[in-house]
Amino acid sequence: MMVTYMISPFLKIFSLNLTSLLFGFMLIPAFVDSKNT
C-alpha cells in the first residue's frame, strides 16, 4: 500500500506529460499546415 502511495504521484505526472505530449503532436501538424497556407 505504501509503495503504490509513493508511486502514484509519479504516475500522475507521467500520465499528464504523456497526454500533453500526445496533444502537442496532434497540434504541431495543424499549426504547420496553418502556417503553410
N, C-alpha and C positions, 0 to 999 in steps of 0.2 A: 504493500500500500504506500509506504513512504517513497519507494522508488518511482512509482507512477506519479506521485505528487511532486517529486523533484523534476521529472522529465516533462510533465505536461506543459509548463511554460515554454520550454524549448520547442515542443511540438506545435504550440500555438504560434510562436514566432516563425517557425519553419513553414507552417501552412500559410501564414499571412504573406511571407516572402514569395512562396510558390505561386499563390494566386495573383500577387501583384506582378510577378514575372510573366505569367501567362497573359494577364491583362495588357501588359506592356507589349508583348509580342503580337497581340491582336491589334493594338493601337498603332504600332510603328508602321505597318504596311499601309494603313489607311492614311496616316499622316504623310507618308512619302507620296502616295497617289494624289493627295490633295495638293501637295507642293508641285508635283509634275504638271498637273493640269492648269 
